[in-house]
Amino acid sequence: MGAYHRSFNDLSAPLNKWDIWARFESQTSCEKEKQHLRNEAPVRLKFAREHPDQDANGNIVAVSEAWQRADCIASDDPRLKSK
């Protein structure tokens, strides 16, 4: 059995380096999904802490930490352009 590298995110990365979770037709739809992700993140983090054997490579923690910072950004936001 091989060793797994721990997953992580650069939580200080500029917006143009963020992953796009989904595209939405309205700000309301996006805000609803953002709130869902932010509400789900602590539940997943608690699970990962209580069951470390289920998150040996840190994926649950990495995704949950990213979800806590989810945001809604317009597709023409200038911060999305690489510099």
CNS distance restraints for C-alpha pairs under 8 A (distance, minus, plus):
assign (resid   4 and name CA) (resid  56 and name CA) 7.34 0.50 0.50
assign (resid   4 and name CA) (resid  57 and name CA) 5.48 0.50 0.50
assign (resid   5 and name CA) (resid  57 and name CA) 5.81 0.50 0.50
assign (resid   6 and name CA) (resid  56 and name CA) 7.55 0.50 0.50
assign (resid   6 and name CA) (resid  57 and name CA) 4.38 0.50 0.50
assign (resid   6 and name CA) (resid  58 and name CA) 5.07 0.50 0.50
assign (resid   6 and name CA) (resid  59 and name CA) 7.34 0.50 0.50
assign (resid   7 and name CA) (resid  57 and name CA) 5.97 0.50 0.50
assign (resid   7 and name CA) (resid  58 and name CA) 5.10 0.50 0.50
assign (resid   7 and name CA) (resid  59 and name CA) 5.39 0.50 0.50
assign (resid   7 and name CA) (resid  62 and name CA) 6.05 0.50 0.50
assign (resid   8 and name CA) (resid  58 and name CA) 7.25 0.50 0.50
assign (resid   8 and name CA) (resid  59 and name CA) 7.48 0.50 0.50
assign (resid   8 and name CA) (resid  62 and name CA) 5.04 0.50 0.50
assign (resid   9 and name CA) (resid  62 and name CA) 6.15 0.50 0.50
assign (resid   9 and name CA) (resid  66 and name CA) 7.10 0.50 0.50
assign (resid  11 and name CA) (resid  66 and name CA) 7.08 0.50 0.50
assign (resid  13 and name CA) (resid  17 and name CA) 6.11 0.50 0.50
assign (resid  13 and name CA) (resid  18 and name CA) 7.07 0.50 0.50
assign (resid  14 and name CA) (resid  18 and name CA) 7.08 0.50 0.50
assign (resid  14 and name CA) (resid  79 and name CA) 7.89 0.50 0.50
assign (resid  15 and name CA) (resid  79 and name CA) 6.01 0.50 0.50
assign (resid  15 and name CA) (resid  80 and name CA) 5.83 0.50 0.50
assign (resid  16 and name CA) (resid  79 and name CA) 6.20 0.50 0.50
assign (resid  16 and name CA) (resid  80 and name CA) 4.22 0.50 0.50
assign (resid  16 and name CA) (resid  81 and name CA) 5.98 0.50 0.50
assign (resid  16 and name CA) (resid  82 and name CA) 5.91 0.50 0.50
assign (resid  17 and name CA) (resid  80 and name CA) 7.95 0.50 0.50
assign (resid  23 and name CA) (resid  30 and name CA) 7.79 0.50 0.50
assign (resid  24 and name CA) (resid  29 and name CA) 6.22 0.50 0.50
assign (resid  24 and name CA) (resid  30 and name CA) 5.74 0.50 0.50
assign (resid  25 and name CA) (resid  29 and name CA) 7.05 0.50 0.50
assign (resid  26 and name CA) (resid  30 and name CA) 6.47 0.50 0.50
assign (resid  27 and name CA) (resid  31 and name CA) 6.04 0.50 0.50
assign (resid  27 and name CA) (resid  72 and name CA) 7.39 0.50 0.50
assign (resid  28 and name CA) (resid  32 and name CA) 6.16 0.50 0.50
assign (resid  29 and name CA) (resid  33 and name CA) 6.41 0.50 0.50
assign (resid  30 and name CA) (resid  34 and name CA) 6.06 0.50 0.50
assign (resid  30 and name CA) (resid  72 and name CA) 6.05 0.50 0.50
assign (resid  31 and name CA) (resid  35 and name CA) 6.12 0.50 0.50
assign (resid  31 and name CA) (resid  71 and name CA) 7.88 0.50 0.50
assign (resid  31 and name CA) (resid  72 and name CA) 6.60 0.50 0.50
assign (resid  32 and name CA) (resid  36 and name CA) 6.31 0.50 0.50
assign (resid  33 and name CA) (resid  37 and name CA) 6.23 0.50 0.50
assign (resid  34 and name CA) (resid  38 and name CA) 6.16 0.50 0.50
assign (resid  34 and name CA) (resid  70 and name CA) 5.89 0.50 0.50
assign (resid  34 and name CA) (resid  71 and name CA) 6.25 0.50 0.50
assign (resid  34 and name CA) (resid  72 and name CA) 7.17 0.50 0.50
assign (resid  35 and name CA) (resid  39 and name CA) 6.02 0.50 0.50
assign (resid  36 and name CA) (resid  40 and name CA) 6.08 0.50 0.50
assign (resid  37 and name CA) (resid  41 and name CA) 6.07 0.50 0.50
assign (resid  37 and name CA) (resid  67 and name CA) 5.51 0.50 0.50
assign (resid  37 and name CA) (resid  68 and name CA) 7.06 0.50 0.50
assign (resid  37 and name CA) (resid  70 and name CA) 7.23 0.50 0.50
assign (resid  38 and name CA) (resid  42 and name CA) 7.57 0.50 0.50
assign (resid  38 and name CA) (resid  67 and name CA) 5.72 0.50 0.50
assign (resid  38 and name CA) (resid  68 and name CA) 4.88 0.50 0.50
assign (resid  38 and name CA) (resid  69 and name CA) 7.46 0.50 0.50
assign (resid  38 and name CA) (resid  70 and name CA) 7.03 0.50 0.50
assign (resid  39 and name CA) (resid  43 and name CA) 7.51 0.50 0.50
assign (resid  40 and name CA) (resid  44 and name CA) 6.39 0.50 0.50
assign (resid  40 and name CA) (resid  64 and name CA) 7.85 0.50 0.50
assign (resid  41 and name CA) (resid  45 and name CA) 6.14 0.50 0.50
assign (resid  41 and name CA) (resid  64 and name CA) 4.57 0.50 0.50
assign (resid  41 and name CA) (resid  65 and name CA) 6.94 0.50 0.50
assign (resid  41 and name CA) (resid  67 and name CA) 5.95 0.50 0.50
assign (resid  41 and name CA) (resid  68 and name CA) 6.03 0.50 0.50
assign (resid  42 and name CA) (resid  46 and name CA) 6.05 0.50 0.50
assign (resid  42 and name CA) (resid  64 and name CA) 7.15 0.50 0.50
assign (resid  43 and name CA) (resid  47 and name CA) 6.30 0.50 0.50
assign (resid  44 and name CA) (resid  48 and name CA) 6.17 0.50 0.50
assign (resid  44 and name CA) (resid  60 and name CA) 6.70 0.50 0.50
assign (resid  44 and name CA) (resid  61 and name CA) 7.42 0.50 0.50
assign (resid  44 and name CA) (resid  64 and name CA) 6.37 0.50 0.50
assign (resid  45 and name CA) (resid  49 and name CA) 6.23 0.50 0.50
assign (resid  45 and name CA) (resid  60 and name CA) 7.01 0.50 0.50
assign (resid  45 and name CA) (resid  61 and name CA) 5.75 0.50 0.50
assign (resid  45 and name CA) (resid  64 and name CA) 6.21 0.50 0.50
assign (resid  45 and name CA) (resid  65 and name CA) 7.98 0.50 0.50
assign (resid  46 and name CA) (resid  50 and name CA) 6.12 0.50 0.50
assign (resid  47 and name CA) (resid  51 and name CA) 5.89 0.50 0.50
assign (resid  48 and name CA) (resid  52 and name CA) 5.44 0.50 0.50
assign (resid  48 and name CA) (resid  54 and name CA) 6.84 0.50 0.50
assign (resid  48 and name CA) (resid  55 and name CA) 5.94 0.50 0.50
assign (resid  48 and name CA) (resid  60 and name CA) 6.44 0.50 0.50
assign (resid  48 and name CA) (resid  61 and name CA) 6.54 0.50 0.50
assign (resid  51 and name CA) (resid  55 and name CA) 7.16 0.50 0.50
assign (resid  52 and name CA) (resid  56 and name CA) 6.12 0.50 0.50
assign (resid  55 and name CA) (resid  59 and name CA) 6.34 0.50 0.50
assign (resid  55 and name CA) (resid  60 and name CA) 6.10 0.50 0.50
assign (resid  55 and name CA) (resid  61 and name CA) 7.65 0.50 0.50
assign (resid  58 and name CA) (resid  62 and name CA) 6.05 0.50 0.50
assign (resid  59 and name CA) (resid  63 and name CA) 6.04 0.50 0.50
assign (resid  60 and name CA) (resid  64 and name CA) 5.98 0.50 0.50
assign (resid  61 and name CA) (resid  65 and name CA) 6.04 0.50 0.50
assign (resid  62 and name CA) (resid  66 and name CA) 6.33 0.50 0.50
assign (resid  63 and name CA) (resid  67 and name CA) 6.11 0.50 0.50
assign (resid  64 and name CA) (resid  68 and name CA) 6.35 0.50 0.50
assign (resid  65 and name CA) (resid  69 and name CA) 7.07 0.50 0.50
assign (resid  66 and name CA) (resid  70 and name CA) 6.56 0.50 0.50
assign (resid  73 and name CA) (resid  77 and name CA) 6.63 0.50 0.50
assign (resid  75 and name CA) (resid  80 and name CA) 7.75 0.50 0.50
assign (resid  76 and name CA) (resid  80 and name CA) 7.47 0.50 0.50
assign (resid  77 and name CA) (resid  81 and name CA) 7.86 0.50 0.50
